[in-house]
Amino acid sequence: MIEKLREFLKKEKLDALLINTTDEFLVEYNELSNCARYFVTGFSGSTGDVLLTRDSVFQFVDGRYHEQADKECDLKTVTVVKLQLGQTFSGELVDRIVSGSTLGVVSKKISLNFYKNLKIKLSKKHCKIKALDIDPVELFHKLEASSGENTVEQIGLDIAGVSADEKFKKISRKLKNSEAFVDTNLENIAYLTNCRQYKTPYSSTFKAKIVMYKDRAVVFSDEKFDTNIGGNFEILPLKEFDNAFKGVKKIIFNPSTINYYDFSLIKSRAQEAPVDYIKEMKAIKNEAEIAHFKKNYKRTDNVVNHAYELVQTKNRLTEKALSDGVEKEFLKQGAKQLSFKTILAAGKNSSVIHYSHPDDKVEIKDGDFVLLDCGGHFEGGYSTDITRTFVKCVPSAMQKKVYTTVLKMFLNAYHYPVTNRTTGFTLDAVARKIHRQSGLKDFNFNHGLGHGVGINVHENPPTISCSAAGRRVLKKNMVFTIEPGLYKAGFGGVRLENSVYLTEKNGKLKIESLSCVPFQKEAVDFSLLNAQEKKWLEQWNNKAFGRNDD
């Protein structure tokens, strides 16, 4: 594949090629069968693009995938570029492109924002970008998305809280008669229409693009719908999207979610939206959505508690058997599918932050860490997400120290006195300070403290991290995770994650957990907890075991 792509470079007079993880809808979780990058380097993570040059192949990965990429890529032909916190993909990409080069990018698989960012940075090195209307990988390997008869269905108002027509009217008020608003983000479209589909693994969205005019909204999709969306909506085939803007003088769009090819269709009449209208709406959950989340997390908690029992009672249990058991239990609890591929790692494998290939040959032994990160899509199509790390039988002193440090990181972030000025950056800093003071310098915390949760398991806003996106203020009814973790190759890792929401009690903002799985007391070194932390832990476990509601 690499040699064939280099022949393509020569033919097209290119010096380098950006090979994407995503598809034309810029989805976060693209299926491997539809992922160009996978067929070039073999890396199976959810994110991480590739730069191919005449003599090098660079696989870029963030902190979640440093170990995994080393294991999956052929390091004789592929250089794994391990992005550290604070480093940007675009910056590291441009650093590896020779001055005066021409870079090929696939116009349907790169966002307008990223294209513009790259162009500015490359111009400083006298480099050019050539937009390609085809993905060169597809010349040599067919990329295929899931197919099936799953129809698009609409969730009820008891779950959505607001009808699709009401949501449309909130946006249409911002438009004039000669204007249109286009959105190609699948989570935004699923949210706006209150529609879900379960054809693509780990996704409850459906493939579509939407154009909203003052008086109506048109959904362009080739999927089958089992319902009318609403009185203000019509559905047309996806091929008619190119003709959606006849007679429209101004087309409003989101630069971070539209691909460069689609932008080229509207370029002369395009106006950037001041904010991502739909994304801002869906970030603030209504009371019906919060109630539905609570119901889903009770069922998700049941799955995790079941997994814990299996770990402690089964004498012969492998990573694969436990992972399969988790999926079966989700279906038993009423899930339509998983919301992401289960992360199940035992022993030393638990240091791989997104270890998603549980092995049937790896047996869970006494004294092993078992890291379980899982979630499901239930009837509303919203994601759940939780992580627990268990120790089978008796933990070592070092395991207890690591587990307790991560627990302290969680408890202090969770109980932070939130105000109307608190940001995700603030909470992230609370956890990192505890890590710095712990003495565990050889354990890494190479991911953010958390992320928003919605239809997609990763939703933004909010972002709970030390990145620029983390500096946004947290608002009432935002749903997000708090998931500190510490990892060391050769030893293992601990992550403790709960999905929470920001609520208001007695006139004050407060973080409230949606999930309530107990923490493993046997893994806690109580000498490392102060009096307040001991009280917080006791309250949490009392609630988890149903002893009180405080």
C-alpha positions in Angstrom: 0.0 0.0 0.0 2.8 2.4 1.0 4.7 1.8 -2.3 1.5 2.2 -4.4 0.7 5.5 -2.6 4.3 6.8 -3.3 3.7 6.0 -7.0 0.6 8.1 -6.7 2.6 11.0 -5.2 5.0 10.9 -8.2 2.2 10.8 -10.7 0.3 13.7 -9.1 3.6 15.7 -8.5 3.0 15.6 -4.7 5.7 15.5 -2.0 3.4 14.3 0.8 -0.1 13.1 1.5 -2.3 13.4 4.5 -4.1 10.2 5.2 -7.2 10.5 7.3 -8.9 8.5 10.0 -12.4 9.9 9.4 -14.9 9.8 6.5 -16.7 12.6 4.6 -18.9 13.4 7.6 -15.8 13.9 9.8 -17.0 11.4 12.4 -14.8 10.7 15.4 -15.4 6.9 15.4 -15.0 5.7 11.8 -15.3 2.0 11.2 -11.9 0.3 10.4 -13.4 -1.1 7.2 -14.0 2.5 6.1 -10.8 4.0 7.6 -8.1 4.8 5.0 -5.4 5.3 7.7 -5.9 1.7 9.0 -5.0 0.2 5.7 -1.7 2.1 5.6 -0.3 1.7 9.1 -2.5 -0.9 10.8 -3.1 1.4 13.7 -6.7 0.8 15.0 -7.3 3.7 17.4 -10.2 6.1 17.0 -8.1 9.1 16.1 -4.7 9.7 14.6 -3.9 10.7 11.0 -0.9 9.8 8.9 1.6 11.8 6.9 3.1 9.9 4.0 6.1 11.4 2.2 8.5 10.1 -0.5 10.7 8.5 2.1 8.8 8.4 5.5 5.5 7.5 7.1 4.5 9.3 10.3 1.6 8.0 12.4 0.4 10.7 14.8 -1.2 9.6 18.1 -2.3 11.4 21.2 -1.5 10.3 24.8 -4.3 7.6 24.9 -2.6 5.6 22.1 1.2 5.9 22.7 1.6 2.3 23.7 -1.0 0.9 21.4 0.5 2.5 18.3 3.9 1.1 19.1 2.4 -2.4 19.3 0.2 -2.2 16.1 2.5 -0.3 13.7 5.5 -1.8 11.9 8.1 0.4 13.4 10.6 -0.5 10.6 8.5 1.5 8.2 6.3 3.7 10.4 7.5 6.4 12.8 5.0 6.9 15.6 4.8 10.6 16.6 3.6 10.7 20.2 1.8 14.0 20.8 2.2 15.3 24.3 -0.3 17.4 26.2 0.0 20.9 24.8 1.3 19.8 21.4 -1.0 20.3 18.4 -1.3 17.9 15.5 -1.1 20.6 12.9 2.1 22.0 14.4 3.8 18.6 14.5 2.6 17.7 11.1 4.0 20.9 9.5 7.3 20.4 11.3 7.7 17.1 9.3 7.0 18.6 5.9 10.0 19.8 3.9 10.0 23.4 2.9 8.8 24.0 -0.7 6.7 20.8 -0.7 3.2 20.2 -2.0 0.9 18.4 0.4 -2.1 16.5 -0.9 -5.2 16.5 1.2 -8.6 14.7 0.6 -11.1 17.5 0.3 -14.0 15.4 1.7 -12.1 14.2 4.7 -10.6 17.5 6.1 -12.5 20.2 7.9 -12.5 23.7 6.6 -10.9 24.9 9.8 -8.1 22.4 9.7 -7.5 23.1 6.0 -7.2 26.9 6.7 -4.9 26.3 9.7 -2.7 24.0 7.6 -2.5 26.5 4.7 -1.4 29.3 7.0 1.3 27.2 8.7 2.5 25.7 5.4 2.8 29.1 3.7 5.5 30.0 6.2 7.5 27.1 4.8 6.7 28.1 1.2 4.6 24.9 0.9 1.4 24.4 -1.1 -1.8 22.3 -0.5 -3.4 20.4 -3.3 -7.0 19.4 -2.6 -7.9 16.0 -3.9 -11.5 15.0 -4.7 -10.7 11.3 -4.3 -9.0 9.4 -1.5 -5.9 7.8 -3.0 -6.2 4.8 -0.6 -9.5 3.9 -2.3 -7.6 3.4 -5.6 -5.9 0.4 -4.1 -8.3 -0.8 -1.4 -12.1 -0.5 -1.2 -13.4 1.4 1.8 -16.8 0.2 3.0 -19.2 1.5 5.7 -21.7 -0.8 7.4 -24.8 -1.7 5.5 -28.1 -3.1 6.7 -31.8 -2.6 7.0 -31.8 -0.6 10.2 -34.3 2.3 9.7 -34.0 5.8 11.1 -36.4 6.1 14.1 -37.5 9.1 16.1 -37.3 9.1 19.9 -40.3 10.4 21.9 -40.7 13.7 23.7 -40.5 11.9 27.0 -36.8 11.4 26.2 -36.0 14.4 23.9 -37.9 16.9 25.9 -38.3 19.3 22.9 -39.7 18.4 19.5 -37.7 18.7 16.2 -40.1 21.5 15.1 -39.4 23.5 18.2 -35.7 23.1 17.8 -35.9 24.1 14.1 -37.9 27.3 15.0 -35.1 28.4 17.5 -32.6 28.4 14.6 -35.0 29.7 11.8 -35.6 32.9 13.9 -31.9 33.7 13.2 -32.4 33.4 9.4 -33.7 35.9 6.8 -35.8 34.8 3.8 -32.7 34.9 1.5 -30.5 32.9 3.9 -29.9 29.2 4.6 -28.0 27.4 7.3 -26.1 24.2 6.5 -24.9 21.6 9.0 -23.1 18.3 8.1 -22.3 17.2 11.7 -24.1 13.9 12.3 -24.5 14.4 16.1 -26.0 17.8 15.4 -28.4 16.4 12.9 -29.5 13.5 15.1 -30.1 16.0 18.0 -32.1 18.5 15.9 -34.3 15.8 14.3 -34.7 13.7 17.4 -33.8 10.7 15.1 -31.5 7.8 15.7 -30.2 4.8 13.8 -28.2 1.8 14.9 -26.5 0.6 11.7 -23.0 1.8 12.3 -21.3 0.2 15.3 -20.9 2.5 18.4 -23.0 5.2 16.7 -26.7 6.2 17.1 -26.5 8.8 14.3 -27.5 8.4 10.6 -25.7 9.7 7.6 -27.2 12.9 6.4 -26.7 16.6 5.7 -29.2 19.3 6.6 -30.1 22.7 5.1 -32.4 25.0 7.0 -34.3 27.9 5.4 -36.5 30.4 7.0 -39.6 28.3 6.5 -38.4 24.7 6.4 -35.6 22.3 6.9 -34.4 19.7 4.3 -32.6 16.5 5.4 -30.5 15.0 2.6 -30.1 11.3 3.3 -30.2 7.9 1.6 -31.3 6.1 4.8 -34.8 4.8 5.3 -37.0 6.7 7.8 -39.8 5.0 9.7 -41.4 8.3 10.7 -42.0 11.9 9.6 -39.5 14.1 11.4 -41.9 17.1 11.8 -44.1 19.5 10.0 -41.1 21.8 9.1 -39.0 18.9 7.7 -38.7 17.2 4.4 -36.3 14.4 3.3 -34.5 14.2 0.0 -31.8 11.9 -1.4 -28.2 12.8 -0.5 -27.3 13.4 -4.2 -29.6 16.4 -4.3 -27.5 18.2 -1.6 -25.4 19.9 -4.3 -28.5 21.7 -5.6 -29.8 22.8 -2.2 -28.6 26.4 -2.5 -30.3 27.7 -5.6 -31.7 31.2 -5.1 -30.0 31.5 -1.7 -28.0 34.7 -1.3 -26.2 33.8 2.0 -25.3 30.4 3.4 -24.3 30.2 7.0 -22.1 27.3 8.0 -19.9 25.9 10.8 -16.2 25.9 9.8 -15.1 23.2 12.3 -17.6 20.6 11.0 -18.0 21.2 7.3 -15.5 19.4 5.1 -13.5 21.4 2.5 -15.3 19.8 -0.5 -18.8 20.8 0.8 -17.5 24.3 1.6 -16.3 24.7 -2.0 -20.0 24.3 -3.1 -21.0 27.4 -1.1 -17.8 29.3 -1.0 -19.0 32.5 -2.9 -22.0 32.9 -0.7 -20.7 31.5 2.6 -20.8 33.2 5.9 -19.3 31.7 9.1 -21.8 31.2 11.9 -20.9 33.2 15.0 -21.4 30.0 17.1 -22.3 26.4 16.3 -26.1 26.9 16.8 -27.0 23.2 17.3 -23.9 22.2 19.2 -24.6 25.0 21.8 -28.2 23.8 22.1 -27.4 20.2 22.6 -24.6 20.9 25.2 -27.3 22.0 27.7 -29.5 19.1 28.5 -33.2 19.6 29.4 -34.9 17.9 32.3 -36.3 15.0 30.2 -32.8 14.3 28.9 -31.3 14.3 32.4 -34.0 12.0 33.6 -33.2 9.6 30.7 -29.5 9.7 31.4 -30.2 8.8 35.1 -32.2 5.8 33.9 -29.5 4.7 31.5 -26.7 5.0 34.1 -28.6 2.8 36.6 -28.5 0.1 33.9 -24.9 0.8 33.1 -24.0 0.6 36.8 -25.6 -2.9 36.8 -23.3 -4.0 34.1 -20.2 -2.8 35.9 -21.2 -4.3 39.2 -21.8 -7.6 37.4 -18.4 -7.4 35.9 -16.8 -6.8 39.3 -18.6 -9.9 40.7 -17.3 -12.0 37.8 -13.7 -10.8 38.4 -13.8 -11.7 42.1 -15.7 -15.1 41.8 -14.6 -16.7 38.5 -11.4 -18.8 38.9 -10.7 -18.9 35.2 -11.6 -15.7 33.4 -9.9 -14.1 30.4 -9.9 -10.6 29.1 -12.0 -11.6 26.1 -14.5 -13.6 28.2 -15.1 -10.7 30.5 -15.4 -8.3 27.6 -17.9 -10.5 25.9 -19.8 -10.8 29.2 -20.0 -7.1 29.5 -21.5 -6.7 26.1 -24.1 -9.5 26.8 -25.0 -7.8 30.1 -25.5 -4.4 28.3 -28.0 -6.1 25.9 -29.7 -7.8 28.9 -30.1 -4.4 30.5 -31.9 -3.1 27.4 -29.0 -1.5 25.4 -29.4 -1.4 21.6 -25.6 -1.6 21.2 -22.4 -0.4 22.9 -21.6 3.3 22.7 -17.9 2.5 22.0 -15.7 -0.6 21.9 -15.2 -1.9 25.3 -11.8 -1.3 26.9 -10.9 -4.3 29.0 -7.4 -4.8 30.1 -5.8 -7.0 32.8 -2.5 -6.9 34.5 0.2 -4.9 32.7 -2.1 -4.3 29.7 -4.0 -1.8 31.9 -1.3 0.8 31.2 -2.5 1.0 27.6 -5.0 3.8 28.0 -7.4 2.7 25.2 -6.6 -1.1 25.2 -9.5 -2.3 23.0 -8.4 -5.8 21.9 -9.1 -8.0 24.9 -7.2 -11.3 24.5 -8.7 -14.7 25.0 -5.2 -15.9 26.0 -4.7 -13.4 28.8 -6.1 -14.8 32.0 -7.1 -12.5 34.9 -4.9 -13.6 37.8 -4.9 -12.9 41.5 -3.3 -9.5 42.1 -4.1 -8.2 38.6 -5.5 -4.8 37.9 -8.6 -5.1 35.7 -9.5 -1.9 33.9 -13.0 -1.7 32.4 -14.2 1.3 30.4 -17.6 0.7 28.8 -20.9 2.3 27.8 -24.1 1.7 25.8 -26.8 3.2 23.7 -30.2 2.6 25.1 -33.6 3.5 23.5 -32.8 7.2 23.4 -29.6 6.9 21.6 -27.6 8.8 24.2 -24.2 7.4 25.2 -23.2 6.2 28.6 -19.6 6.0 29.7 -18.0 4.7 32.9 -14.6 3.3 34.0 -13.7 1.2 37.0 -10.4 -0.4 37.8 -10.6 -3.4 40.1 -7.9 -5.5 41.7 -8.6 -9.2 41.8 -8.2 -10.5 45.3 -5.4 -8.8 47.3 -3.7 -5.6 46.0 0.0 -4.8 46.6 1.0 -1.7 48.5 2.0 0.0 45.3 -1.3 -0.8 43.6 -3.1 0.7 46.6 -1.0 3.9 46.4 -1.8 4.3 42.7 -5.5 3.5 43.1 -5.8 5.8 46.0 -4.0 8.7 44.3 -6.4 8.4 41.3 -9.3 8.2 43.8 -8.1 11.4 45.4 -7.9 13.1 42.0 -11.5 12.1 41.3 -13.0 13.1 44.7 -11.4 16.5 44.8 -12.4 17.4 41.3 -15.9 16.0 41.8 -16.4 18.0 45.0 -14.9 21.2 43.7 -17.0 24.2 44.8 -18.3 25.2 41.3 -19.3 28.8 40.5 -20.5 30.4 37.3 -16.9 31.1 36.4 -15.6 27.5 36.8 -14.2 25.9 33.7 -13.1 22.4 32.6 -9.5 23.7 32.8 -10.1 24.4 36.5 -11.2 20.9 37.4 -8.4 19.4 35.3 -5.8 21.5 37.3 -7.2 20.2 40.6 -6.5 16.6 39.5 -3.1 17.3 38.1 -2.0 19.1 41.3 -2.7 15.9 43.3 -0.7 13.8 40.8 2.3 16.2 41.0 2.2 16.0 44.8 1.8 12.2 44.9 5.4 11.3 44.1 4.3 9.1 41.2 6.3 10.9 38.6 6.9 7.8 36.6 3.2 7.4 36.1 1.7 9.4 33.2 -1.7 11.2 33.0 -1.7 11.7 29.3 -5.3 12.6 28.7 -7.8 15.2 29.8 -9.7 14.8 33.0 -13.0 14.5 31.1 -15.2 15.3 28.1 -18.8 16.0 27.4 -21.3 13.2 26.9 -24.3 13.2 24.6 -25.4 11.3 21.5 -21.7 10.8 20.9 -19.7 9.5 23.8 -17.4 12.5 23.3 -19.2 15.7 23.0 -17.8 19.2 22.9 -18.6 21.5 24.7 -17.8 20.9 27.4 -14.2 19.8 27.6 -12.5 19.0 30.9 -8.9 19.4 30.1 -5.8 21.7 30.1 -6.4 22.5 26.4 -7.7 25.8 25.1 -11.2 24.2 24.7 -11.1 23.5 28.4 -11.3 27.2 29.3 -15.0 27.4 28.5 -17.2 28.0 31.5 -19.3 25.0 32.7 -23.0 25.6 32.6 -26.0 24.1 34.4 -27.2 20.8 32.9 -24.0 20.1 31.0 -23.2 16.4 31.1 -19.5 15.4 31.3 -17.1 12.8 32.7 -14.5 13.1 35.4 -11.9 10.4 34.7 -8.4 10.8 36.2 -6.0 8.0 35.4 -2.3 7.1 36.1 -0.4 4.6 33.9 3.0 3.0 33.8 4.2 0.6 31.1 5.2 -2.7 32.6 3.2 -2.1 35.8 -0.3 -1.3 34.7 -2.8 1.6 35.2 -5.8 2.9 37.0 -8.6 5.0 35.7 -11.8 5.9 37.7 -14.5 7.6 35.6 -18.0 8.8 36.4 -20.4 10.6 34.2 -21.8 13.7 36.0 -23.9 16.7 35.3 -23.9 20.2 36.7 -27.1 21.0 38.7 -28.2 23.6 41.1 -29.1 23.0 44.8 -30.0 25.7 47.3 -29.0 28.4 44.8 -25.5 27.0 44.2 -24.1 25.0 41.3 -23.1 21.5 42.2 -21.6 18.5 40.3 -23.9 15.5 40.7 -23.0 12.0 39.5 -25.2 10.1 37.1 -23.4 6.8 37.8 -22.9 5.4 41.3 -20.7 2.3 41.2 -18.8 1.8 44.5 -15.0 2.2 44.7 -13.1 -0.9 45.8 -12.3 -0.3 49.5 -9.7 -3.2 49.5 -7.7 -1.2 46.9 -7.6 2.0 49.0 -4.7 3.0 51.3 -6.7 5.0 53.8 -3.5 6.5 55.3 -3.3 8.6 52.1 -6.7 10.1 52.5 -7.4 13.2 54.6 -10.5 13.4 56.9 -12.6 15.1 54.2 -11.7 12.6 51.5 -12.5 9.7 53.9 -16.0 11.2 54.5 -16.5 11.7 50.7 -15.6 8.1 50.0 -17.9 6.8 52.8 -20.8 8.9 51.4 -20.2 7.7 47.9 -20.1 4.0 48.8 -23.0 4.3 51.2 -25.1 5.7 48.3 -23.8 3.0 45.9 -24.8 0.3 48.3 -28.1 1.9 49.0 -27.5 2.8 52.6 -28.6 6.4 52.3 -29.3 9.1 49.7 -26.9 11.8 51.0 
